Amino acid sequence: MEQLEKKHINFILQSSFELSNQAIYWINQAGRIIYANEVGCNDLGYSKEEITRLNVWDVNPEVNSQKKFSEIFKSFSENENESERGNVFESTHKTKEGMIFPVEVSSKFVIMDESPFLISYVRDISNRIERTERLQLYFEFLNITSDIIFLVNKETQYVEFANKVACEKLGFTVEEFRTKRVSDFRKALNSNSMEIPEIFRQIGQEESMTTYGLYGCKDGNSFPVETTLSMKSYQSTDYIIAISRDITERVEIEKKKESLNQKLKNYNKTLEDEVNNAKEELHEYERLMYHQSKMAAMGEMLENIAHQWRQPLSVVSVLATGMKLQNESGLLNKELLEAGLDDINKNSQFLSKTIDDFSEFFKPNKNKTSFVVEHAIDNALTFSASASKDLEIEVIKNCANLELFTFQNEFIQVLVNLLNNARDALKLIDSKRYIFIEVYSTSSEIIIEVKDNAGGINDEIKDKVFEPYFTTKHKSQGTGIGLYMSQEIVKKHMKGKLIVSNEAYEYKTKRFTGAKFSIVLLKNEAQ
């Protein structure tokens, strides 16, 4: 067997070199490469014939001369006994195309046929260097990020790794963290956040999750964190990667926001109460204004009643006095008695009808009714006729046959106010006095216009005529709430508009100017 080994030793060695997955080089004392295996040739890109014509400094940029190689060779020979296992070091090699790549070299000094040689085993470590650099990059990233990062063994719940930020923020070293379970320094943020046992149970069911907690520091302080968790397996062990960020500012902002929301809620409640009180005061004010308007209207109505009653009462008084004198003189016969009583009864019936008409107007009516517009206008003219009689005002009507479905008495009250307003304006002129009333409709509206020839309203006060208590009359003649209440009734009760304007027009070949009040009602509201 020994003779067989000696006989085939060269073959065995050569086969071993060629089958090796590492590059193998024999180098003589002069630095010449006298042998390279297949891997060595392929790594450098040379054929076996080419590579045996090269020196070490042709393929190793760090050994850039024969002098440098001689120094290295001498150090190997002097340390021959100390390097039984060879010298291992990292260096670089250069390919035939000039590409340089990192290598790990294990060299052994040997004597063969009384000549010194170096046998070098060379491994391309490009991938290892790349992985190392990538790991280094990852570790640099872990340490420069502002997030706190932990690697935790899921089974034991002990910390395996903590980055630089974690150590700085919590005050523990990496070694100290490795002696701690997560529950030693992490607590639930509030009653709504999860405790550690629940988190470790749930993380196995989800790929990732976000939790909120409180990290306790070495100095006793603590701060709130938001943590993103994910689970990874390595060599049959489950690990939890926890990336946390300090949310102290966010929590403070949420607290301030909650405080502000509570203040706003309280303010809104106070404001709501104030608005409700203001609405109630406004309603009370409107009720008062409406009552005052009614009282003013009632005063004017009573004045109209007095005007209408004056002649019938005078007739009754004259008849009664005449019949009494005739009776005392013996001149009163049956025919004169019956005629006088008939006249008294006729005038009494007129007085009674007047009372009925006016009392009907003042009856409270909360319900809408359907009525002919022209009939309501006639009622309004009746109520204001006696007060206008002395002024010899001519009323010209042009009314389309239209009906309204609204509050009739309130509508009549608005008309009376407009007629009285026109009458008061007409008192100031000496020429022929007119009031024009026109009723017509468009595709969507019903319009009632009341117009006079009193010259119109001064532009300086035209925009003020609907203001409460604004009046151009003497205090003894008006309260200034008639037009205000008229507008309120039309706008709020009838969902319409009351508009004032000055208009120039022609009537019977004469030119006139006067104020025009227009009641504009939507058909879908008024019919």
C-alpha positions in Angstrom: 0.0 0.0 0.0 2.9 2.3 0.9 4.5 1.6 -2.5 1.2 2.3 -4.2 0.9 5.6 -2.6 4.4 6.6 -3.4 3.9 5.5 -7.0 0.7 7.5 -7.4 1.3 10.4 -5.0 1.7 13.0 -7.8 -1.5 11.8 -9.4 -3.3 12.0 -6.0 -2.1 15.5 -5.2 -2.9 16.8 -8.7 -6.4 15.3 -8.5 -6.9 16.9 -5.0 -5.8 20.3 -6.3 -8.0 20.1 -9.4 -11.1 18.9 -7.4 -10.7 21.7 -4.8 -13.3 24.5 -4.8 -10.6 26.9 -3.9 -7.9 28.5 -6.0 -4.5 26.9 -5.3 -1.2 28.5 -6.4 2.5 27.3 -6.1 4.9 30.1 -5.9 8.7 29.9 -6.0 11.1 32.1 -4.1 11.4 34.5 -7.1 7.7 35.1 -7.0 6.8 33.2 -10.1 3.6 31.2 -10.2 4.7 27.8 -11.2 1.3 26.1 -10.8 -2.4 27.0 -10.6 -5.4 24.7 -10.4 -8.5 25.0 -12.6 -10.3 27.3 -10.1 -7.3 29.6 -9.8 -7.0 30.0 -13.6 -10.8 30.6 -13.9 -10.8 33.2 -11.1 -8.1 35.2 -12.7 -9.2 34.6 -16.3 -5.9 33.0 -17.5 -5.0 29.7 -19.1 -2.5 27.4 -17.3 0.2 28.3 -19.8 -0.5 32.1 -19.4 -0.6 32.0 -15.6 2.8 30.2 -15.3 4.4 33.1 -17.0 3.1 35.5 -14.3 4.5 36.7 -11.0 2.7 37.3 -7.8 2.7 41.1 -8.3 1.0 40.7 -11.6 -2.1 39.3 -10.0 -1.9 40.9 -6.5 -2.1 44.7 -6.5 -1.0 44.8 -2.8 2.2 43.0 -3.6 3.3 45.5 -6.2 7.0 44.6 -6.7 9.5 41.8 -6.4 11.0 43.5 -3.4 7.7 43.6 -1.6 7.2 39.9 -2.3 10.7 39.0 -1.1 10.0 40.7 2.2 6.8 38.7 2.6 8.5 35.4 1.5 11.3 36.1 4.0 8.8 36.6 6.8 7.1 33.2 6.0 10.5 31.4 6.0 11.5 33.0 9.3 8.2 32.0 10.9 8.1 28.5 9.4 7.8 26.8 12.7 5.1 29.2 14.0 3.0 28.8 10.9 2.4 25.1 10.7 -1.2 25.9 10.0 -0.4 28.5 7.5 -0.9 32.3 7.5 -4.4 33.5 6.8 -5.0 37.1 5.7 -7.2 39.1 3.4 -5.9 40.7 0.2 -7.1 41.5 -3.4 -6.5 39.8 -6.8 -6.6 41.3 -10.2 -8.1 39.5 -13.2 -6.7 39.5 -16.7 -9.3 42.2 -17.6 -8.1 44.3 -14.7 -11.0 43.8 -12.4 -10.0 43.7 -8.7 -11.8 41.5 -6.2 -11.3 40.7 -2.5 -9.8 37.3 -1.4 -8.9 35.4 1.7 -5.4 33.9 1.4 -4.1 30.9 3.4 -0.4 30.4 2.6 2.0 27.7 3.8 5.8 27.8 3.5 7.2 24.4 2.3 10.6 22.9 1.1 10.5 20.6 -1.9 13.7 19.2 -3.4 15.6 21.6 -1.1 13.9 24.6 -2.7 11.5 26.9 -0.8 7.9 27.4 -2.1 4.7 29.0 -1.0 1.4 27.1 -1.4 -1.5 29.5 -1.3 -5.2 28.6 -1.0 -7.3 31.5 -2.2 -11.0 32.1 -1.7 -13.1 34.8 -3.4 -14.8 36.6 -0.6 -16.7 39.2 -2.7 -20.1 37.8 -1.5 -19.0 37.8 2.1 -17.6 41.3 1.9 -20.9 42.4 0.3 -22.9 40.7 3.0 -20.7 42.2 5.6 -21.0 45.7 4.1 -24.8 45.3 3.8 -25.1 44.1 7.4 -22.9 47.1 8.4 -25.2 49.4 6.4 -28.2 47.8 8.1 -26.7 48.3 11.5 -25.8 51.9 10.7 -29.4 52.5 9.6 -30.7 50.9 12.8 -28.5 53.2 14.8 -29.1 56.4 13.0 -32.9 56.1 12.7 -34.9 58.0 15.2 -37.1 54.9 15.9 -36.5 52.6 18.8 -35.9 49.0 17.6 -35.9 45.8 19.5 -35.5 42.1 18.5 -37.4 39.9 20.9 -37.4 36.1 21.3 -41.1 35.3 21.1 -40.9 32.2 23.3 -38.8 33.7 26.1 -39.9 37.3 25.6 -36.3 38.4 26.3 -34.7 41.1 24.3 -32.1 39.8 21.9 -31.1 43.2 20.4 -31.7 46.9 21.0 -30.4 49.7 18.7 -28.5 52.8 19.8 -31.7 54.9 20.0 -33.3 52.4 22.4 -30.3 52.5 24.6 -30.2 56.3 24.6 -33.9 56.8 25.2 -34.4 54.2 27.9 -30.9 54.5 29.5 -30.0 50.8 29.4 -27.0 49.1 27.6 -27.5 46.3 25.1 -26.2 43.9 27.7 -28.7 45.2 30.2 -31.5 44.8 27.7 -30.6 41.2 27.1 -31.3 40.4 30.8 -34.8 41.9 30.5 -38.2 40.7 29.3 -40.2 43.2 27.4 -42.7 43.3 30.2 -40.0 44.6 32.5 -40.0 48.0 30.8 -43.1 48.1 28.7 -46.6 48.8 30.2 -50.0 49.4 28.6 -50.6 53.1 27.8 -54.2 53.1 29.0 -57.1 50.9 29.7 -57.8 50.6 25.9 -54.3 49.4 25.0 -53.1 45.8 25.2 -50.9 44.2 27.8 -47.8 42.1 26.8 -49.3 38.6 27.2 -52.2 39.6 24.9 -49.8 41.1 22.3 -47.7 37.9 22.2 -50.8 35.8 21.8 -52.2 37.9 19.0 -48.9 38.5 17.0 -48.9 34.9 16.1 -52.2 35.3 14.3 -51.3 38.4 12.3 -48.4 39.3 10.1 -48.1 42.7 11.7 -49.9 44.9 14.2 -49.7 48.3 15.9 -49.9 48.8 19.7 -49.6 51.7 22.1 -47.7 51.4 25.3 -45.5 53.2 27.9 -41.7 52.6 28.0 -40.1 52.9 31.5 -36.6 54.3 31.6 -33.8 53.4 33.9 -34.0 56.7 35.7 -37.7 56.1 36.6 -39.2 58.3 33.9 -41.5 57.0 31.2 -42.8 58.1 27.8 -45.6 56.9 25.4 -44.8 55.0 22.3 -46.5 53.7 19.2 -45.1 50.3 18.2 -45.3 48.4 14.9 -44.7 44.6 15.4 -43.9 41.9 13.0 -42.8 38.3 13.5 -40.0 36.5 11.6 -38.6 33.0 12.0 -34.9 32.2 11.9 -33.4 28.7 12.4 -36.7 27.4 13.8 -37.0 30.3 16.3 -39.7 33.0 16.2 -38.6 36.5 16.7 -40.6 39.7 17.1 -39.3 42.9 15.5 -40.6 45.9 17.5 -40.2 49.4 15.9 -41.3 52.1 18.3 -41.6 55.8 18.1 -42.0 58.4 20.8 -45.4 59.9 20.7 -45.2 62.3 23.6 -45.9 65.3 21.4 -48.9 63.5 19.8 -50.3 62.5 23.2 -49.9 66.1 24.4 -51.6 67.4 21.3 -54.5 64.9 21.7 -54.9 66.0 25.3 -55.0 69.6 24.3 -57.3 68.7 21.5 -59.6 66.9 23.9 -59.5 69.8 26.3 -60.3 72.2 23.5 -63.1 70.0 22.2 -64.5 69.9 25.7 -64.2 73.7 26.0 -65.8 74.0 22.6 -68.6 71.7 23.6 -69.2 73.8 26.7 -69.0 76.9 24.7 -71.4 75.6 22.1 -73.8 74.6 24.9 -73.5 78.1 26.4 -73.9 79.6 22.9 -76.9 77.3 22.2 -78.5 78.5 25.5 -77.8 82.1 24.6 -79.2 81.6 21.1 -82.3 79.9 22.5 -82.7 82.8 24.9 -82.2 85.3 22.1 -84.7 83.4 20.0 -87.2 83.5 22.9 -86.6 87.2 23.4 -87.0 87.7 19.6 -90.3 85.8 19.6 -91.4 87.8 22.6 -90.4 91.0 20.9 -92.3 89.9 17.7 -95.3 89.0 19.8 -95.1 92.4 21.4 -94.7 94.1 18.1 -97.6 92.1 16.6 -99.7 93.1 19.6 -98.8 96.7 19.3 -99.6 96.5 15.6 -103.0 95.0 16.4 -103.6 97.7 18.9 -102.6 100.4 16.5 -104.9 98.8 13.9 -107.6 98.5 16.4 -107.3 102.2 17.2 -107.6 103.0 13.5 -110.5 100.6 13.2 -112.3 102.3 16.1 -111.7 105.6 14.5 -113.3 104.2 11.3 -116.2 102.7 13.3 -116.7 106.2 14.8 -116.7 107.7 11.3 -119.2 105.1 10.0 -121.5 105.3 13.1 -121.6 109.1 13.2 -124.2 109.5 10.4 -126.5 106.6 11.4 -126.4 107.7 15.1 -127.2 111.2 14.0 -130.1 110.0 11.9 -131.4 107.9 14.9 -131.1 110.8 17.2 -132.9 113.2 14.8 -135.7 110.6 14.2 -136.2 110.0 18.0 -136.2 113.7 18.8 -138.6 114.5 15.9 -141.0 111.7 16.9 -140.9 112.9 20.5 -141.8 116.5 19.4 -144.5 115.3 17.0 -146.0 113.2 19.8 -146.0 116.2 22.2 -147.6 118.3 19.5 -150.2 115.6 18.7 -148.9 115.3 15.2 -147.5 111.8 15.5 -149.7 109.4 13.7 -149.4 105.7 13.0 -147.8 106.2 9.5 -145.2 108.7 10.9 -144.5 106.4 13.8 -144.0 103.3 11.7 -141.9 105.2 9.1 -139.7 106.6 11.9 -139.3 103.3 13.6 -138.4 101.7 10.2 -135.7 104.3 9.7 -134.4 103.7 13.2 -134.3 100.0 12.7 -132.6 100.3 9.3 -129.8 102.5 10.8 -129.5 100.1 13.8 -129.1 97.2 11.4 -126.3 99.1 9.6 -124.6 99.8 13.0 -124.9 96.1 13.8 -123.4 95.0 10.5 -120.5 97.4 11.0 -119.8 95.8 14.4 -119.9 92.3 12.9 -117.5 93.3 10.1 -115.0 94.8 12.4 -115.2 92.1 15.1 -114.7 89.4 12.4 -111.4 91.1 11.5 -110.2 91.0 15.1 -111.0 87.4 15.8 -107.9 85.3 16.3 -107.5 82.9 13.4 -104.6 80.4 13.4 -105.7 78.5 10.4 -105.2 79.2 6.7 -108.4 79.6 4.6 -109.1 79.9 0.9 -110.6 83.3 -0.2 -110.9 85.5 -3.2 -108.3 88.3 -3.2 -110.7 91.0 -4.4 -113.1 90.2 -1.6 -110.3 90.7 1.0 -109.4 94.0 -0.7 -113.0 95.2 -0.5 -113.1 94.4 3.2 -109.8 96.3 3.7 -111.3 99.3 1.8 -114.4 99.1 3.9 -112.4 99.3 7.1 -110.5 102.3 5.9 -113.2 104.0 3.8 -114.7 106.4 6.4 -111.2 107.7 7.4 -110.5 108.3 3.7 -113.9 109.7 2.8 -113.1 113.3 3.8 -110.0 113.3 1.5 -112.1 112.3 -1.5 -109.7 109.6 -2.5 -110.6 107.7 -5.6 -109.7 104.0 -5.6 -109.1 102.3 -8.9 -109.1 98.5 -8.9 -107.8 96.2 -11.5 -108.1 92.8 -10.0 -107.7 89.4 -11.7 -110.0 86.7 -10.4 -107.5 85.0 -8.1 -107.7 83.1 -4.8 -105.3 82.8 -2.0 -104.8 80.1 0.6 -103.4 81.8 3.6 -104.3 83.7 6.8 -107.1 86.0 5.6 -107.3 88.4 8.6 -103.5 88.9 8.5 -103.7 89.5 4.8 -106.4 92.1 5.3 -104.4 93.7 8.1 -101.4 94.2 5.7 -103.8 95.7 3.1 -105.3 98.1 5.7 -101.7 99.2 6.7 -100.8 99.8 3.1 -104.1 101.7 2.4 -103.6 103.8 5.6 -100.0 104.5 4.6 -101.2 105.7 1.2 -104.0 107.8 2.7 -101.5 109.5 5.1 -99.2 110.4 2.2 -102.1 111.7 0.1 -103.1 114.1 2.9 -100.1 116.1 2.0 -101.1 117.0 -1.6 -103.7 119.4 -2.8 -104.4 117.8 -6.2 -106.7 115.0 -7.1 -105.9 111.9 -4.9 -105.7 108.3 -6.3 -105.1 104.9 -4.9 -104.5 102.1 -7.5 -104.9 98.5 -6.6 -103.8 95.9 -9.1 -103.9 92.1 -8.7 -102.2 89.8 -11.3 -100.2 86.6 -11.6 -97.1 85.3 -13.4 -96.2 81.6 -14.0 -94.9 81.3 -10.4 -96.2 84.3 -8.4 -99.2 86.3 -7.4 -98.7 90.0 -7.1 -100.9 92.5 -5.2 -99.9 96.2 -5.8 -101.0 99.3 -3.9 -99.9 102.5 -5.5 -100.7 106.2 -4.9 -100.0 109.5 -6.5 -98.5 111.3 -3.5 -95.1 111.9 -5.1 -93.2 108.9 -3.8 -90.9 108.3 -0.8 -87.7 110.2 -0.3 -84.7 108.1 -1.4 -83.0 108.9 1.9 -85.6 107.1 3.9 -87.0 104.6 1.5 -84.8 101.8 2.8 -85.9 102.5 6.4 -89.7 102.4 6.0 -89.8 98.7 7.1 -87.7 99.3 10.3 -89.6 99.0 13.6 -90.7 102.3 15.1 -89.5 104.3 12.0 -92.2 106.8 11.1 -92.4 110.2 9.3 -95.6 111.0 11.2 -95.9 113.0 14.4 -95.8 110.9 17.5 -99.5 111.5 18.0 -100.3 110.2 14.5 -98.4 106.9 14.3 -96.2 104.3 16.0 -94.1 103.3 13.0 -94.8 99.6 13.4 -97.4 99.2 10.7 -95.1 98.6 7.7 -92.6 96.6 9.9 -95.4 94.2 10.9 -96.8 94.1 7.4 -93.4 92.9 6.1 -93.0 90.4 9.0 -96.5 89.0 8.3 -95.8 88.6 4.5 -92.3 87.2 5.0 -92.8 84.8 7.9 -96.5 83.9 7.8 -97.0 83.9 4.0 -93.5 83.1 2.8 -93.6 86.0 0.5 -92.0 89.5 0.0 -93.2 93.1 0.6 -91.3 95.4 -1.7 -91.5 99.2 -1.9 -90.5 101.4 -4.9 -91.3 104.8 -6.5 -93.0 104.7 -9.8 -93.9 107.3 -12.4 -97.0 106.5 -14.5 -99.8 108.1 -16.6 -103.5 108.1 -15.8 -106.1 110.0 -17.8 -103.4 111.7 -19.8 -101.8 113.0 -16.7 -98.3 112.1 -15.3 -98.1 111.0 -11.7 -95.4 109.7 -9.3 -96.1 107.8 -6.2 -95.0 105.0 -3.8 -95.8 101.4 -4.8 -96.0 98.6 -2.3 -96.0 95.1 -3.9 -97.0 91.9 -2.1 -95.3 89.0 -3.9 -96.5 85.5 -3.0 -95.3 82.2 -4.5 -98.1 80.3 -6.1 -97.1 77.0 -4.5 -97.3 78.7 -1.0 -100.4 80.7 -1.6 -102.7 78.3 -3.5 
